[in-house]
């Protein structure tokens, strides 16, 4: 059996898929080791999986820096230039220290040291992506979080799409120079821009999202397998299950509001607007507000249950609709539940994910600027009375729920391991 090192980085949306994969690999008698910032140790070890701390460390209470990371214009640049790149040598050292007997690496796009250490150890590695935007192909134009209004032009004009792609490639190449510098210093081959095509492994790419979201195959790198999402839910906080079960029994299916695990730290007026829209509609709602007590809206009526969090896989199928930020983890839980979504993108891949859901006919989209009581109430009213929208969401739910991303990814991993043993 193999020892498989799985470096990842980000929020719980970037951790939970690899917990699901790790549990599947462990079930198959492999030894997966999840390598990521130390703040995730407790959550990982609670599942029985092995954990290795890898820098950069994250401070969940640094709201000023979190605000910059979630900025739709510069958030991705801040992530790479100010957080990941300065910590790259330390991340390399951390992974080197725990990888002496690794048989295979499985890397997250932001775990930049993973491919370097795998190459230095001369062991194979598989890259992963959690959303289609990570393929960065001019043949599948993305919705740029900085300038989403450019998307119609990019879809109509192949020339504009190629120019945009070349510009993005030049910018990210500048951000990621430290990766290529460290490769040269370690005597490792140059694999190209690690933010663009250079992030993808020659051994194989695991596209860990639903096939329903997949771009056209000509936009994929070679050796790509679309596995479906690897879904995992952490246990609910003590007392949440009982209160939630009682609320769900007491009336019609509620609208569920959540901002995932990153945007919920900086919700702005999202919770207050959501609660007021529910009151205007006269429907019931579950509002997930995160760990901070001051994020709880004041004066909500009995028709609104306010909780810190709740397991999406158990709650979403009992919802009439889900309002969320469009992160890859949350959107796949909503898709699998077979309920319509109202997506409010905040940063990074979320605007592109939202557009893909809208094109599938299972979601509506509101920008943060347009997330007002009037707009939310009107949009939800239309959604809740749109039988065609619900029928498409139900059909999509059956398709997505049948996908087992963790098992499909583990199959590819085992195939690569077998090939290495020949």
JOFENFEN-V959821 format. One record per residue. N is the residue number from 1. SS is DSSP state (A for helix, B for strand, O for the rest). D_FIRST is the distance of its C-alpha to the first C-alpha in Angstrom with 2 decimals. Layout:
[[N:SS:D_FIRST] [N:SS:D_FIRST]]
This chain:
[[1:O:0.00] [2:O:3.80] [3:B:7.03] [4:B:9.56] [5:B:13.21] [6:B:15.70] [7:B:19.29] [8:O:22.13] [9:O:25.81] [10:O:28.70] [11:O:29.75] [12:A:27.88] [13:A:28.17] [14:A:25.81] [15:O:23.47] [16:A:23.27] [17:A:21.63] [18:A:18.65] [19:A:18.59] [20:A:18.51] [21:A:15.65] [22:A:13.71] [23:A:14.51] [24:A:13.40] [25:A:9.92] [26:A:9.88] [27:A:11.34] [28:O:8.55] [29:O:6.35] [30:O:5.07] [31:B:7.41] [32:B:10.32] [33:B:13.37] [34:B:16.68] [35:B:19.18] [36:B:22.82] [37:O:26.29] [38:A:26.69] [39:A:28.74] [40:A:25.72] [41:A:24.04] [42:A:25.60] [43:A:24.79] [44:A:21.07] [45:A:20.66] [46:O:22.74] [47:O:19.97] [48:O:17.53] [49:O:15.52] [50:B:15.29] [51:B:18.18] [52:B:19.48] [53:B:23.16] [54:O:24.21] [55:O:27.85] [56:O:30.20] [57:O:30.96] [58:O:32.68] [59:O:35.81] [60:O:36.20] [61:O:39.82] [62:O:40.89] [63:A:42.63] [64:A:44.60] [65:A:41.54] [66:A:39.89] [67:A:43.11] [68:A:42.82] [69:A:39.19] [70:O:40.33] [71:O:43.36] [72:O:43.32] [73:O:45.03] [74:O:43.26] [75:A:40.23] [76:A:37.66] [77:A:39.47] [78:A:39.54] [79:A:35.79] [80:A:35.05] [81:A:38.04] [82:A:38.54] [83:A:35.15] [84:A:32.21] [85:O:33.88] [86:O:35.47] [87:O:32.18] [88:A:30.17] [89:A:30.33] [90:A:29.34] [91:A:26.39] [92:A:25.29] [93:A:25.61] [94:A:23.73] [95:A:20.67] [96:A:20.94] [97:A:20.94] [98:O:17.58] [99:O:15.68] [100:O:15.76] [101:O:12.05] [102:O:11.15] [103:O:9.37] [104:B:11.36] [105:B:14.35] [106:B:15.82] [107:B:19.46] [108:O:22.46] [109:O:25.79] [110:O:27.29] [111:O:24.41] [112:A:26.19] [113:A:24.56] [114:A:21.05] [115:A:21.78] [116:A:23.75] [117:A:21.12] [118:A:18.51] [119:A:21.26] [120:A:22.18] [121:A:18.69] [122:O:18.60] [123:O:15.31] [124:O:15.46] [125:B:16.42] [126:B:17.36] [127:B:20.56] [128:B:21.65] [129:B:25.12] [130:O:26.30] [131:O:29.79] [132:A:31.53] [133:A:33.70] [134:A:30.87] [135:A:31.37] [136:O:34.85] [137:O:36.39] [138:O:40.15] [139:O:39.59] [140:O:38.50] [141:O:40.81] [142:O:39.61] [143:O:41.82] [144:O:42.31] [145:O:42.26] [146:O:45.04] [147:O:47.31] [148:A:46.33] [149:A:49.80] [150:A:48.81] [151:A:46.41] [152:A:49.13] [153:A:50.26] [154:A:46.76] [155:A:46.32] [156:A:49.77] [157:O:49.82] [158:A:47.18] [159:A:49.03] [160:A:48.81] [161:A:45.09] [162:A:44.56] [163:A:46.77] [164:A:44.94] [165:A:41.56] [166:A:42.97] [167:A:44.38] [168:A:41.13] [169:A:39.30] [170:A:41.90] [171:A:41.81] [172:A:38.06] [173:A:37.96] [174:A:40.43] [175:A:38.41] [176:O:35.22] [177:A:36.80] [178:A:35.02] [179:A:31.63] [180:A:33.11] [181:A:34.97] [182:A:31.87] [183:A:30.16] [184:A:33.21] [185:A:33.26] [186:O:29.67] [187:O:30.40] [188:O:28.07] [189:O:29.04] [190:O:30.99] [191:O:29.24] [192:O:32.35] [193:O:33.28] [194:O:30.18] [195:O:31.94] [196:O:32.74] [197:A:31.09] [198:A:29.42] [199:A:26.97] [200:O:25.20] [201:O:22.33] [202:O:22.87] [203:O:19.25] [204:O:20.03] [205:B:21.69] [206:B:20.73] [207:B:24.11] [208:O:23.29] [209:O:26.72] [210:O:28.53] [211:A:29.59] [212:A:33.06] [213:A:33.21] [214:O:31.87] [215:O:34.19] [216:O:35.34] [217:A:32.72] [218:A:34.88] [219:A:34.21] [220:O:30.43] [221:O:28.68] [222:O:27.15] [223:O:23.70] [224:B:24.15] [225:B:22.67] [226:B:24.58] [227:O:22.11] [228:O:24.57] [229:O:24.52] [230:O:21.71] [231:O:24.03] [232:O:23.67] [233:O:26.57] [234:O:26.93] [235:O:28.99] [236:O:32.74] [237:O:34.89] [238:O:36.66] [239:O:39.68] [240:A:38.88] [241:A:37.69] [242:A:40.94] [243:A:43.26] [244:A:41.60] [245:A:41.55] [246:A:45.22] [247:A:46.16] [248:A:44.50] [249:A:46.39] [250:O:49.70] [251:O:50.31] [252:O:49.33] [253:O:46.05] [254:O:45.97] [255:B:45.26] [256:B:42.24] [257:B:42.43] [258:O:39.50] [259:O:38.87] [260:O:35.12] [261:O:33.87] [262:O:35.45] [263:A:38.85] [264:A:39.59] [265:A:40.13] [266:A:43.12] [267:O:44.51] [268:O:48.10] [269:O:50.26] [270:A:47.60] [271:A:47.68] [272:A:51.48] [273:A:51.97] [274:A:49.49] [275:A:51.23] [276:A:54.64] [277:A:53.67] [278:A:52.51] [279:A:55.85] [280:A:57.70] [281:A:55.86] [282:O:56.21] [283:O:52.62] [284:O:49.98] [285:B:47.06] [286:B:44.01] [287:B:43.88] [288:B:40.73] [289:O:42.00] [290:O:39.22] [291:O:39.43] [292:O:42.89] [293:A:45.85] [294:A:48.26] [295:A:46.51] [296:O:47.73] [297:O:50.77] [298:O:53.94] [299:O:56.06] [300:O:53.74] [301:O:55.01] [302:O:53.44] [303:O:52.21] [304:B:49.54] [305:B:46.66] [306:B:45.36] [307:B:41.89] [308:O:39.61] [309:O:36.66] [310:O:35.31] [311:O:32.17] [312:A:32.82] [313:A:31.04] [314:A:33.37] [315:A:36.50] [316:A:36.75] [317:A:37.14] [318:A:40.16] [319:O:41.77] [320:O:44.60] [321:B:43.33] [322:B:41.02] [323:B:42.37] [324:B:39.71] [325:O:39.14] [326:O:36.94] [327:O:33.68] [328:A:30.69] [329:A:29.22] [330:A:32.60] [331:A:33.76] [332:A:30.78] [333:A:31.38] [334:A:35.03] [335:A:34.36] [336:A:32.12] [337:A:34.87] [338:O:37.38] [339:O:40.03] [340:O:42.02] [341:B:41.41] [342:B:43.87] [343:B:42.09] [344:O:43.47] [345:O:41.57] [346:O:41.56] [347:O:39.72] [348:O:37.00] [349:O:35.51] [350:A:37.40] [351:A:40.56] [352:A:38.66] [353:A:36.55] [354:A:39.82] [355:A:41.52] [356:A:38.78] [357:A:39.12] [358:A:42.87] [359:A:42.71] [360:A:40.70] [361:O:43.64] [362:O:41.78] [363:B:42.90] [364:B:45.84] [365:B:45.69] [366:O:47.87] [367:O:47.80] [368:O:47.98] [369:O:51.61] [370:O:52.43] [371:O:50.68] [372:O:53.99] [373:A:55.12] [374:A:57.19] [375:A:54.55] [376:A:51.78] [377:A:54.06] [378:A:55.34] [379:A:51.94] [380:A:50.45] [381:A:53.58] [382:A:53.18] [383:A:49.48] [384:A:50.06] [385:O:52.76] [386:O:51.03] [387:A:49.97] [388:A:48.66] [389:A:46.37] [390:A:45.00] [391:A:44.57] [392:A:42.56] [393:A:40.37] [394:A:39.82] [395:A:38.87] [396:A:36.49] [397:A:34.93] [398:A:34.06] [399:A:32.43] [400:A:30.39] [401:A:29.39] [402:O:27.89] [403:O:25.44] [404:O:21.92] [405:A:20.88] [406:A:17.61] [407:A:16.42] [408:A:17.93] [409:A:16.35] [410:A:12.81] [411:A:13.76] [412:A:14.86] [413:A:11.85] [414:A:9.67] [415:A:12.72] [416:A:12.96] [417:A:9.52] [418:A:10.57] [419:A:13.94] [420:A:12.97] [421:A:11.58] [422:O:14.96]]
